[in-house]
Amino acid sequence: MDPLPDKIKNLRGGKILDVATGYGDFLIFLTEFFKDYDEAVGIDSSANIIKAARKQWAGQLRFETMDAGYMRFPDDYFDTVAIRHSLHHLNHVNGVLKEMMRVLKPGGLLIICEVFQDPDTDYENAQRHLHHWWAAVDRTQGEAHYETMTKQEIFEIINRAGITDRDVFEYTPELDEDMQKKDLESMLQKCKIYLKKLRDAGDQDTLIAKGEKLIRRFKEQGFTTESALYILGHK
């Protein structure tokens, strides 16, 4: 079970900002588990994703298309600023974290959740291998998507941000057989889309071969879930 709800269930969220929000899933998660909150805002650089998020959560949350490195919010505005599974999607991680700290009130809560890779437990069917292949394909399309970091690399980034009173913990999702089957089907469906991207682009034989090899392995073995690192701290 995700340990974050127990960490925040007695806290007020106040004004909440979710950076690189995607379709708003983590923002909804936060609003459900904070004791209460005043405002919930999600930002993402993709106008299409923000449009879809507004449609999905109409009337519940506020979504804005915005570059996280240059936010249109005043200093010290939010009580809670969060980012989940998105540090490895940023071209300028340090700049985004600096902006997150700028818009966070003194004493405000910063929540970072990031999937990490552990070189000491590199299983052949670890979820990271598909993730890293997806990232490589995205980069051929000009998208910012990089390999997940080690815990040490994440800590080095966090150290530069000046976060205090840290609470650090890990979370590995526990999936029953049905959930794992559904997740695997979803991943394999995503792989088909990525293979089509490569074939449409042309001249990507190496990446296509790598993807097809990964798909065969995951069909035969299933997958080993990667862990996430939570870092909660204050400005």
Secondary structure, 3 states (H helix, E strand, C coil): CCCHHHHHCCCECCEEEEECCCCCHHHHHHHHHCCECCEEEEEECCHHHHHHHHHHCCCCCEEEECCCCCCCCCCCCEEEEEEECCHHHCCCHHHHHHHHHHHEEEEEEEEEEEEECCHHHCCCCEHHHHHHHHHHHHHHCCCCCCCCECHHHHHHHHHHHCCEEEEEEEECCCCCHHHHHHHHHHHHHHHHHHHHHHHHHCCCHHHHHHHHHHHHHHHHHCCECCCEEEEEEEC
